[in-house]
Amino acid sequence: MEYILHIIILICIYAILSLSLNLLVGYTGILSVAHAVFYGVRAYVAALIALRLDSPFLLNLILAMIGAAIIGAVCSGRWFFRVLDSECLILDIQRQHPVSGIWYPASGICERIYDY
């Protein structure tokens, strides 16, 4: 029964992520290749906050959203919304690299998540 519940939770998570990508691509027409960066950042921030602060779930969720918004604002900025559609894809790849350049070498952060 745990396995089935785990699969159902994963299906729900991927459904939410696909709906958010559909909102971005389907309604605005902006192709996003760095969509996983922002929910990945939010997941890391939420995991680190949950283990370090021992706070309630709702506070973790709000702080993780704020952390992802700050990272998104730093990577994107206001200039991102002034470009054409063809340039938007290039800038989307460009904003993915700083985040991946920070998180991949910081594997010590990720390994410490599992230290209870």
LINLIN-V334599 format. One record per run of one state. SS is the DSSP state (2 for helix, 1 for strand, 0 for the rest). FROM is the first residue (numbers start at 0). LEN is the number of residues. If there is no record, write none. Layout:
BEGIN
SS:FROM:LEN + SS:FROM:LEN
END
This chain:
BEGIN
0:0:1 + 2:1:27 + 0:28:6 + 2:34:19 + 0:53:3 + 2:56:19 + 0:75:2 + 2:77:5 + 0:82:2 + 2:84:19 + 0:103:3 + 2:106:8 + 0:114:2
END
